[in-house]
Amino acid sequence: MLKLSHILDGVSVVEIASYIPGPLCGALLASLGATVVKIERPGGDPMRAFPPSDHSGEHPLFAILNRTKQCYTLNLRQPADQTKLYDLIRSADVLIDGLRPGALGRLGLTDETLLETNPRLLIVAISGLPPEHPHRHMALHDLNAQSLAGVLAASADDPRTPGVHAADMVSGLAAAAGVLAGLLARHTSNRGGRIETSLLSAAQWLNMPALALALAGLLTDDTLNGQFACYRLYQTADHRYLAVAALEAHFWQRVCTVIERPDLIPLQYDRSAQPMVISALSDIFRQRPLHEWQAIFDSLDTCVSPVLTPLDAARERSIMPDAGFGSLFTVQD
């Protein structure tokens, strides 16, 4: 049986990154068997004490992202600590650079000097904005990336603050994919180099369906942003929500049959009828609490699901069987 948890055994990673994207990349590589050494600045990764922290004074997300790493504090402004970093770099396969663009270079730790020290080193940089962006060096967080990529305005509803750090997470995944591709390429070239991704690039990939439609002048025809009754959220009697994603005709037919509104079946993609259909479904779903609708739809194949709270989702063993990332990959013989 293929064991992905050991596929990167022997690979050494040095991580100079804080918060989510870089540490997520390191955590994913560690889950595949890599040894990850995390370098923190004096005072530590700000994510350690980011509110809210648990009883230990440490943010739970920091604990999950860094639980398998060796953590050291280095002040890279000091020559002695730079020497310690170079000692690590000489035997490393990967350097994760999650600092602002050019920050390592301003400390004298340029790509040239790092690759001169270790020509096989893969330098994986995660920045806020891609290299070609005119404001490349501006500060950026997840919310900014989602706003600039059109994600926040892609919904038919008014833009809202998202509850998921999607750009952070996807940029970390993209960086990990870049590492795997770089390691594969290095088998042939025996040379390292620089791989770069950004939060904005990640958010743009996330929003690719809407961006593709916008470029084609068809954004108003998007069926996946809540404009159609068959694909949107509905409030229930207890102020919870159901997610209805009955895009296919047979799923929509079953939903309409269950709610005893067969007259709505032929109106699934009738644009002029959508306000009426949405209003009808909204009225119906507000008549029962979420658990009653869940009991009805759980036994049917309709693409209707409850909107779980984070606590609900964390309690679902099938979703999160442990505190790590092993569940991201499943391999069978």
C-alpha positions in Angstrom: 0.0 0.0 0.0 1.2 3.5 -0.9 2.0 5.4 2.3 1.8 9.1 1.7 2.7 9.9 5.3 6.3 8.7 4.5 6.6 9.9 0.9 8.8 12.8 1.9 10.9 11.0 4.4 14.4 12.4 4.3 13.2 15.8 3.0 14.3 18.7 5.2 12.3 22.0 5.3 13.2 25.3 6.8 10.1 27.5 7.4 10.4 31.2 8.0 6.8 32.2 8.0 4.0 33.3 10.4 0.2 33.2 10.6 -1.4 30.7 8.1 -0.1 30.3 4.5 3.5 29.4 5.1 2.9 27.3 8.3 0.1 25.5 6.4 2.5 24.6 3.6 5.0 23.4 6.2 2.3 21.4 8.0 1.2 19.7 4.8 4.8 18.7 3.9 5.3 17.4 7.5 2.2 15.3 7.1 3.9 13.7 4.1 7.0 12.8 6.1 9.2 15.9 5.8 11.2 17.2 8.7 10.2 20.9 9.2 12.3 23.4 11.3 10.3 26.5 12.0 12.3 29.7 12.5 10.5 32.3 14.6 11.5 35.9 15.1 12.1 37.2 18.7 8.7 37.3 20.3 7.6 34.3 18.3 5.0 33.8 15.5 2.3 36.4 16.2 -0.2 33.6 15.6 0.8 32.0 18.9 -1.0 34.6 21.0 -3.5 35.8 18.4 -6.9 36.2 20.1 -8.7 34.1 21.1 -6.0 31.9 22.7 -6.8 28.8 24.7 -6.0 28.2 28.4 -2.3 27.6 27.5 -2.1 31.1 26.0 -1.6 29.6 22.6 -4.0 30.0 19.6 -5.5 26.6 18.7 -4.7 27.1 15.0 -1.1 27.7 15.8 -1.0 24.5 17.7 -2.5 22.5 14.8 -0.3 24.1 12.1 3.0 23.7 14.0 2.5 20.7 16.3 5.0 18.5 14.4 7.7 21.1 13.8 11.0 21.9 15.5 10.7 25.5 16.5 13.6 27.8 17.1 13.9 31.6 17.6 16.5 33.5 15.5 17.1 37.2 15.1 18.1 37.3 11.5 19.3 40.9 11.9 22.2 39.4 13.9 25.2 37.9 12.1 25.5 35.0 14.5 21.9 34.0 14.0 22.3 34.4 10.2 25.2 31.9 10.4 22.9 29.5 12.2 20.3 29.8 9.4 23.0 29.2 6.8 24.0 26.0 8.7 20.4 24.8 8.4 20.2 25.9 4.7 23.3 23.8 3.7 21.4 20.5 4.4 17.9 21.7 3.6 15.8 20.8 0.6 13.2 23.5 0.9 13.0 27.0 2.4 9.5 28.4 2.9 9.7 32.2 2.8 6.5 33.7 4.2 7.9 37.2 4.8 7.1 40.4 2.9 8.6 40.5 -0.6 12.4 41.2 -0.4 12.5 41.1 3.4 15.1 38.3 3.4 17.1 40.0 0.7 17.3 43.2 2.7 18.9 41.2 5.5 21.5 40.0 3.0 19.8 36.6 2.6 19.2 36.9 -1.2 18.3 34.1 -3.5 21.8 34.2 -4.9 23.5 33.8 -1.5 21.1 31.1 -0.4 21.5 29.1 -3.7 25.3 29.6 -3.6 25.2 28.0 -0.1 23.0 25.2 -1.4 22.4 24.9 -5.2 19.7 22.3 -4.7 17.6 24.5 -2.4 14.0 25.1 -3.4 13.0 28.6 -2.2 9.2 28.7 -1.9 7.9 32.2 -1.4 4.3 33.1 -0.4 3.5 36.8 -0.8 0.4 38.9 -0.7 0.5 40.1 -4.3 2.2 38.4 -7.3 5.5 39.7 -8.7 3.9 41.5 -11.6 1.5 43.5 -9.4 2.2 47.3 -9.4 1.7 47.4 -5.6 3.7 44.3 -5.0 5.2 45.4 -1.7 2.0 46.6 0.0 0.7 44.8 3.1 -2.1 42.4 2.4 -4.2 40.0 4.4 -6.8 37.3 3.4 -9.7 39.7 3.4 -7.9 42.1 1.0 -7.0 39.3 -1.4 -10.6 38.1 -1.5 -11.8 41.6 -2.1 -9.3 42.3 -4.9 -10.1 39.0 -6.6 -13.8 39.7 -6.8 -14.6 36.9 -4.3 -16.5 39.1 -1.9 -18.7 40.6 -4.6 -19.4 37.4 -6.5 -22.4 36.5 -4.4 -25.9 37.7 -5.4 -26.2 39.0 -1.9 -24.4 42.1 -0.6 -20.6 41.5 0.0 -20.0 40.1 3.5 -17.0 39.4 5.6 -16.2 35.7 4.9 -15.8 33.2 7.7 -13.2 31.2 5.9 -9.6 32.3 5.3 -9.8 31.0 1.8 -6.9 32.9 0.2 -4.6 32.0 3.2 -5.4 28.3 2.9 -5.3 28.0 -0.8 -2.0 29.8 -1.1 -0.5 27.4 1.5 -1.9 24.5 -0.6 -0.5 26.0 -3.8 2.9 26.4 -2.2 3.0 22.8 -1.0 2.1 21.7 -4.6 4.9 23.9 -5.9 7.3 22.1 -3.5 6.2 18.7 -4.7 6.6 19.8 -8.3 10.0 21.3 -7.6 11.3 18.2 -5.8 10.2 16.1 -8.8 11.9 18.5 -11.3 15.1 18.5 -9.2 15.5 14.8 -9.8 16.3 15.7 -13.4 18.1 19.0 -13.1 19.7 18.5 -9.7 19.2 22.2 -9.2 17.0 24.3 -6.9 15.5 27.7 -7.6 12.6 29.9 -6.7 8.9 29.1 -6.7 6.4 31.8 -5.8 2.7 32.1 -5.1 0.5 34.8 -3.6 -2.7 35.3 -1.7 -4.2 37.2 -4.6 -3.3 34.5 -7.1 -4.9 31.9 -4.8 -8.1 34.0 -4.4 -8.3 34.5 -8.2 -8.1 30.7 -8.7 -10.8 30.3 -6.1 -13.0 32.8 -8.0 -12.2 31.4 -11.5 -15.8 30.5 -12.4 -17.0 34.1 -11.8 -13.9 35.6 -13.4 -14.3 33.5 -16.5 -18.0 34.6 -16.8 -17.0 38.2 -16.3 -14.4 38.1 -19.0 -17.0 36.6 -21.4 -19.5 39.3 -20.4 -21.8 36.8 -18.8 -21.5 37.5 -15.1 -25.2 38.1 -14.7 -25.9 34.6 -15.9 -24.0 32.9 -13.1 -26.1 30.1 -11.7 -23.7 29.5 -8.7 -23.9 32.9 -6.9 -27.4 32.7 -5.4 -29.4 34.2 -8.2 -31.3 31.0 -8.9 -33.6 29.3 -6.3 -32.0 25.9 -6.9 -28.6 27.1 -5.6 -28.7 29.2 -2.5 -29.1 29.3 1.2 -32.5 29.3 3.0 -33.2 30.3 6.6 -35.1 27.8 8.7 -37.6 28.4 11.6 -34.8 28.4 14.2 -32.8 30.9 12.3 -30.4 28.3 11.0 -29.8 27.7 7.3 -30.1 25.0 4.6 -27.8 24.8 1.6 -29.8 23.9 -1.5 -27.5 23.0 -4.5 -30.0 21.1 -6.7 -28.5 22.1 -10.0 -29.5 19.0 -11.9 -33.1 18.7 -13.0 -33.7 15.4 -11.2 -32.4 16.9 -7.9 -34.6 20.0 -8.3 -37.6 17.8 -9.1 -37.1 15.8 -5.9 -36.8 19.0 -3.8 -39.9 20.5 -5.3 -41.7 17.2 -4.7 -40.7 17.0 -1.1 -41.9 20.6 -0.4 -45.1 19.8 -2.3 -44.5 22.4 -4.9 -44.4 20.5 -8.2 -45.5 23.6 -10.0 -42.0 25.0 -9.5 -40.2 22.2 -11.3 -40.4 23.7 -14.8 -39.2 27.1 -13.5 -35.8 26.0 -12.4 -33.9 28.1 -14.8 -36.6 30.6 -15.8 -34.8 33.8 -14.9 -37.9 36.0 -14.8 -39.5 33.6 -12.4 -36.6 33.4 -9.9 -37.8 36.1 -7.5 -41.1 34.3 -7.1 -39.5 30.8 -6.8 -37.0 32.1 -4.2 -39.7 33.7 -2.2 -41.8 30.5 -2.3 -38.9 28.3 -1.1 -37.9 30.9 1.6 -41.5 30.8 3.0 -41.6 27.0 3.0 -38.2 26.5 4.6 -39.0 29.0 7.4 -41.8 26.8 8.5 -39.6 24.1 10.1 -36.4 24.1 12.3 -33.2 22.9 10.7 -33.2 19.5 12.4 -36.6 18.6 10.9 -35.5 19.5 7.4 -32.2 17.6 8.0 -34.2 14.5 9.0 -36.2 14.8 5.8 -33.4 15.4 3.4 -30.8 13.1 4.9 -32.7 10.1 3.6 -32.9 11.6 0.1 -30.4 12.2 -2.7 -31.1 15.9 -3.4 -27.9 18.0 -2.8 -29.5 19.6 0.2 -27.4 19.9 3.4 -27.5 21.8 6.7 -25.2 24.8 7.2 -23.1 23.6 10.1 -21.5 25.8 12.6 -17.7 25.4 13.1 -18.4 23.5 16.3 -20.9 21.2 14.5 -18.4 20.5 11.8 -15.5 19.9 14.3 -17.7 17.3 16.0 -18.2 15.4 12.7 -15.6 12.6 13.0 -15.9 12.0 9.3 -14.8 15.5 8.6 -12.0 15.9 11.1 -10.8 12.5 12.5 -7.8 14.0 14.3 -6.2 17.3 15.0 -3.8 17.1 12.0 -4.0 17.0 8.3 -3.7 13.3 7.6 -7.4 13.3 6.5 -6.6 15.5 3.5 -5.2 12.4 1.7 -6.8 9.0 1.4 -5.0 6.2 -0.5 -6.1 2.7 -1.0 -4.5 -0.3 -2.6 
